[in-house]
Amino acid sequence: MRPTLSIISPVYLGLHSVGSLVSRLESVLKANRCTYEIILVEDGSPDESWREIEKACATSPHVRGIRLSRNFGQHHAITAGLHAATGKWVTVMDCDLQDRPEEIPKLLAVAERGYDVVYARRANRQDSLAKRAGSWCFYRTLSFLTGEKHDPTVANFGVYSRRAIEAVRRLPESTRYFPSLVRWVGFSSVAVDVEHSERESGSSSYSLRRLVRLATDVILNNSDRPLRLVVKAGFAISLASFCFALLVIYRAIRGEYSVLGYASIMASIWLLGGLVIFILGLVGLYIGKVFEAAKNRPAYIVMESLNFPQ
């Protein structure tokens, strides 16, 4: 029988949080008298996270385990969970318990009023100032370059209907970013304020390098506006250069120049050379994304799974 709710949590460096996550989820969902399944997707974690998932699967028939063959990334792990989920409603949450299991009944109650997507809005984020500032910059840049408003207080946590998840599952993108995919498929949505907790243990697995790479992938995958901005910049520089050339010719005819300036020539060469290299690099990134999509490789590979019905 199909459960009411499927909870999907990608697990990376979750050795000290998986047990608490499962315990709190089961306590909340049993009290809510809700049929459920908990899908834990181990994303090539270097610690003993899979061992903890095995323990959870052995002690509860509601817990399912998926082990990926290597680290594919958080949003690819979420995709693996989406493909395995069978519930009428689906919740996606991180395993570090900053997303509070106790907030799920509130989100589910709102979803049952007729919404397909209920976002959990972290009204008071319990993150460091640096992380909040980085998140704000990322979402502002993403909003500008995609032409859509992205809320920095909303991440993966939320409740999603079966038809919304089915639509997301059909999207063939090789670059996966769950919030953007959900936003693209549409359907009725609402944001609900929830409490946000501090991380139980450890630190974020996202280094600055990984965050920059994720941001670049998301922007290139969701918008061609960078190319449009480059075209506009090129046109503006060409227009300015043409006007400057006319001025130079005019002043040369009047005999105002005895020797053309070395500094202005070098500055022009460096400026235009840098712009050309930047444009070629940007176009190369888009071509790289086309190449990646053309290979049509799977978003993830499952090495083993536990507690799934045969």
N, C-alpha and C positions, 0 to 999 in steps of 0.2 A: 504493500500500500504506500502511495506517495506521502511523504511527510509534509507537514505544514510549512516547515522552515528548514532550509539548508544554510549552515554557517560555514563560510569558507575563510580560512586563514592561511596565508603563505608564511612559512616558517623558515627563518634564517637566524642563526645564533639564538635559538630559542630553548636552549638546554634548561635554563632556570625559569622559564615562563610557561612552557607547554602544560605542565601539571596544573598550575594555578588557573590557567586559561580554561582548561577542560572542566575543572572542578567548579569554577564560578559559572560557566555556561550551563552546565547540567543543573546546578542549583536553581538558577534563574528560570530555565525553561521548564523544569519539572514543576516548580511553583506556579508557573503560568499555564500548566496543563496543556502544553503544546507538543505535538509530535515533531521530532527533529532529527537531523543528522549533522554531525560536526566533521567537516572535511579539512584535514590538516595536510598542506602540501609542502613537503620538505624540499627546499630549493638549493640542493647541493651545499648544505651548511657544513662548515669545517669542524664544528663541534659535534657533540653526541645528541643532537636534536632528534634524529631518527630513532634512537634508542628510547627516548621519552615518548615518542609517538607510538612505538610498538607497545610500550607499557599501557598507554591510554587505550589503545585498541583492544588489548587483552582484558582490560577491566570493564570496558563498556561497549556494548554492541552498537551504540549510536555513533561511535567515533570511527571515522574512516581515515586511512593513511595513504598518501601518494608520495612516492619518492622519485624525484626527477634524476636523470642520469648525470647532471651537472648543474651548475648555477646558471640559470637562464635569465634571472631577473625577477623582481617582485611581480610585475604585471603579467609576465608570461606564466608565473606560478598561479596567479589569480585565474588566468585563462584555463589552465589545467583543472582548477577547481570548478569553474563554471561548466566545463564539459562533463564533469562527473556529477554535478548537483541534480537532484530530482525533485526538490521541494517546490511547493506552490509559490513560496516566497524565498528569496535568497538574501542573506546578509553577508557582506564582505567586511572583514576587520583585520587589523594587524595583530600579531601574536604577542606584542610587548605589553599588552594590557593598558596602553594609553587610551585605546578605545574600550570603554567600560561595558562589559556584558550586561550590567544592570539597566542599561539604556535601551536594550533591544525591545522589550515589551512596549515601551513608549513609541518607538519608531514603527513597530508592527501595527499598533493600534491606529496610528495615523494612516498607514498604508491601506488598511482595511476600510477606510472611509472612501476609497475610490482612487487613490494615487498609485501610479505604477512605479514611481521613483521617490523615495523619501531620503533626502540627504541629511546626514548628521552634521550639524554646524557647531564647531568647537568654539563656544562663546568665550571661553577663557582658557586659551591654550597654555598647557604646562610644559612649554619648551623653552630652551635657552633663548636669550635675546638674539644671538647670532643666527640661530635656526629660523626664528620668526622673521628676522630681517631678510634672510635669504629667500624664504618662502614668499614674502611680500614682493620682493624684486622679481622672482620667477613668474608669479601669477600676473603681475602688472605687465611684464614683457610679453607673456603669452597672450594676454588680453589684447594688447596693442597689435601684435603681429598676426593674430587670428581673426581679429574683428569681433570677438565674442567676449562677454564678461565672464571672468573666472574668479571665484571667491576663494581667497587664501585660507579661509576657515573651514573649507569643505575638502575632504580627501576621499579615501576609498570607503570609509565607514558609512553604511546606510542599509536600507531595505529596498529590494528591487523585485518587481513582479516577474512571473514566469515569462510573459510575453516580451518584456523588456530584455531579459537575459537571453532569450532565444534570438532576439534581433542582434544583440551584441555578439553572440556566438557565431552568427552568420558572416560577420565582417571579416574579410580575408587579410587584413593588414599584418605584415610581418613585424612591424613596430607596434607594440601594444602599450597603451596608456589608458587604464580603465576609466578614469573620470571623463576623459574626452570622448571615448567610445560611447559611454552612457549618454552623455550630453548630445552627441550627434544623432543617435537613434530617436531622440525625442520622447514622446509620451508625456503624460501629465506628471508634474513633479512639484515637490515642496521641500523646504529646508526647515529642520526642527533643531532648536538649541539643545545641546547635550553637555554634560559635564565631561571634562577631559582630565585624565590622570597623568601623573608623572610616570616616567618609565620605571618599571619594577627593578630592572637590573641592566647593567651594560650600557652601551651607547648605540647610536644609530649606525647601521651598516652602510649608510650612504656617505661616502667621502666627498670632498669638494669636486674631485675629478668625476666621480660617478654622477653627481648632481648636474654638473655642466653637460655631461654627455646625454643624460636623460632629457634635460631641457632642450638641447640641440635636436635630439631625435623627435621630441614632441612637436617642436615648432616646425621642423621640416616636413613632418608627416601630416600636419594639420593645416598648413597654410603656404601659399606661394607669395605672400605679401613681401617677404625679404627680397625676392626677385623684382617685384614691382617697385620697392623703395630704391633698389640699386639702379633701375632704369630711370627713375625720377632724378636721383642724384647725378647720374651720368648726363642726363639732359641739362640739368642746372649748371654743371661744371662746363659742359660744351658751350652753353650759352654765354657763361661768364668768360670763357677762353676766347670766344669769337669777339665779344665786346672789347676784351683786353687787346686782341690782335688789331682791331680797328684803331684803337687808341695809339698803339705802338706805331702803326703805319702813318697815322696822322701826324704824330710828333716827329717821326723820321723825315717826312716830307718837309716839315717846317725846319728841319735841321737842328732839332733839339738834342740829338744823340750824336756823340762823337764815337763812343765805343759802347756796344750793347752790354748790359750788366750781367756779370757772371752769376751773381747771387740769384737773380730772378730766373735765369735759365735753369740752374740746378734745382731751385725750389719747384719749378714747374715739372721738371723731369721726375723728381722724387714723388711729387703729389700724384701725377698721372700714372706713373709706374706702380705706385702702391695701390691706387684705385683699380687698375687693371688686374693686378695679382689678386686683390680681394674679390673682385667680380668672378674671376676664373675659379677661385677657391669655393665660392658660394655655389656656382653652377656645378662644380665638381661634387659637392655634397649632395645636391639633388640627383645628379647622375648616379652617385653611389647608392642612393635610396632606391632608384629604379633598378639597378643591378641586383640589389638585395631582394627586392620583390620578385624579380624575374626568376631567381633561383627557386622560389616557391618551397623553401624548406619548412618543416613543421615548426610551430611556435615553441614546442617543448617535446621532450622524450621521457616517457615514464619508465623507470627501471623496475619498480615493483609497487604493489598496492596491497592494502590490508582491509578486511572487513566489508568489502563490497559484495553485494549479492551476485551470485553466479548466474 
